[in-house]
Amino acid sequence: MLDMILQVFVTLNGIATSPFVLLVLAFIGAYLGSRVVEIIPFTRRIIERREAQAAAERD
């Protein structure tokens, strides 16, 4: 059992240190982060205030 767990850990560690996998994970994390910011009401209000402030400064 321990041998199987160590084998999986080593395999996943090798995959996770690949630059291509890290790039894919970075893009997925950035996308999910932007979606979460839009969903949370508190951060949505902050974004709306900043957009309103920027629009008022342009006028």
C-alpha positions as protocol buffer text, in pm:
chain_id: "A"
residue {
  index: 1
  type: MET
  ca { x: 0 y: 0 z: 0 }
}
residue {
  index: 2
  type: LEU
  ca { x: 277 y: 244 z: 95 }
}
residue {
  index: 3
  type: ASP
  ca { x: 462 y: 159 z: -225 }
}
residue {
  index: 4
  type: MET
  ca { x: 156 y: 247 z: -433 }
}
residue {
  index: 5
  type: ILE
  ca { x: 108 y: 579 z: -250 }
}
residue {
  index: 6
  type: LEU
  ca { x: 472 y: 674 z: -303 }
}
residue {
  index: 7
  type: GLN
  ca { x: 448 y: 578 z: -673 }
}
residue {
  index: 8
  type: VAL
  ca { x: 145 y: 805 z: -720 }
}
residue {
  index: 9
  type: PHE
  ca { x: 314 y: 1089 z: -530 }
}
residue {
  index: 10
  type: VAL
  ca { x: 630 y: 1068 z: -743 }
}
residue {
  index: 11
  type: THR
  ca { x: 427 y: 1051 z: -1065 }
}
residue {
  index: 12
  type: LEU
  ca { x: 211 y: 1352 z: -974 }
}
residue {
  index: 13
  type: ASN
  ca { x: 517 y: 1544 z: -859 }
}
residue {
  index: 14
  type: GLY
  ca { x: 680 y: 1484 z: -1197 }
}
residue {
  index: 15
  type: ILE
  ca { x: 370 y: 1601 z: -1382 }
}
residue {
  index: 16
  type: ALA
  ca { x: 322 y: 1908 z: -1161 }
}
residue {
  index: 17
  type: THR
  ca { x: 679 y: 2029 z: -1220 }
}
residue {
  index: 18
  type: SER
  ca { x: 640 y: 2020 z: -1597 }
}
residue {
  index: 19
  type: PRO
  ca { x: 636 y: 2376 z: -1738 }
}
residue {
  index: 20
  type: PHE
  ca { x: 348 y: 2296 z: -1973 }
}
residue {
  index: 21
  type: VAL
  ca { x: 129 y: 2164 z: -1692 }
}
residue {
  index: 22
  type: LEU
  ca { x: 216 y: 2466 z: -1478 }
}
residue {
  index: 23
  type: LEU
  ca { x: 113 y: 2700 z: -1762 }
}
residue {
  index: 24
  type: VAL
  ca { x: -218 y: 2520 z: -1801 }
}
residue {
  index: 25
  type: LEU
  ca { x: -277 y: 2536 z: -1425 }
}
residue {
  index: 26
  type: ALA
  ca { x: -189 y: 2908 z: -1425 }
}
residue {
  index: 27
  type: PHE
  ca { x: -445 y: 2981 z: -1699 }
}
residue {
  index: 28
  type: ILE
  ca { x: -711 y: 2775 z: -1523 }
}
residue {
  index: 29
  type: GLY
  ca { x: -637 y: 2952 z: -1194 }
}
residue {
  index: 30
  type: ALA
  ca { x: -653 y: 3296 z: -1358 }
}
residue {
  index: 31
  type: TYR
  ca { x: -985 y: 3215 z: -1522 }
}
residue {
  index: 32
  type: LEU
  ca { x: -1139 y: 3075 z: -1205 }
}
residue {
  index: 33
  type: GLY
  ca { x: -1007 y: 3371 z: -1006 }
}
residue {
  index: 34
  type: SER
  ca { x: -1173 y: 3619 z: -1241 }
}
residue {
  index: 35
  type: ARG
  ca { x: -1500 y: 3426 z: -1224 }
}
residue {
  index: 36
  type: VAL
  ca { x: -1493 y: 3417 z: -841 }
}
residue {
  index: 37
  type: VAL
  ca { x: -1432 y: 3792 z: -823 }
}
residue {
  index: 38
  type: GLU
  ca { x: -1741 y: 3853 z: -1038 }
}
residue {
  index: 39
  type: ILE
  ca { x: -1956 y: 3619 z: -830 }
}
residue {
  index: 40
  type: ILE
  ca { x: -1872 y: 3751 z: -482 }
}
residue {
  index: 41
  type: PRO
  ca { x: -2108 y: 4047 z: -413 }
}
residue {
  index: 42
  type: PHE
  ca { x: -1856 y: 4243 z: -204 }
}
residue {
  index: 43
  type: THR
  ca { x: -1591 y: 4247 z: -478 }
}
residue {
  index: 44
  type: ARG
  ca { x: -1855 y: 4318 z: -741 }
}
residue {
  index: 45
  type: ARG
  ca { x: -1951 y: 4636 z: -554 }
}
residue {
  index: 46
  type: ILE
  ca { x: -1587 y: 4744 z: -538 }
}
residue {
  index: 47
  type: ILE
  ca { x: -1548 y: 4693 z: -913 }
}
residue {
  index: 48
  type: GLU
  ca { x: -1870 y: 4884 z: -986 }
}
residue {
  index: 49
  type: ARG
  ca { x: -1755 y: 5176 z: -768 }
}
residue {
  index: 50
  type: ARG
  ca { x: -1421 y: 5192 z: -947 }
}
residue {
  index: 51
  type: GLU
  ca { x: -1590 y: 5184 z: -1288 }
}
residue {
  index: 52
  type: ALA
  ca { x: -1833 y: 5459 z: -1183 }
}
residue {
  index: 53
  type: GLN
  ca { x: -1546 y: 5667 z: -1046 }
}
residue {
  index: 54
  type: ALA
  ca { x: -1348 y: 5623 z: -1369 }
}
residue {
  index: 55
  type: ALA
  ca { x: -1653 y: 5721 z: -1576 }
}
residue {
  index: 56
  type: ALA
  ca { x: -1708 y: 6031 z: -1363 }
}
residue {
  index: 57
  type: GLU
  ca { x: -1345 y: 6135 z: -1404 }
}
residue {
  index: 58
  type: ARG
  ca { x: -1366 y: 6099 z: -1783 }
}
residue {
  index: 59
  type: ASP
  ca { x: -1670 y: 6326 z: -1805 }
}
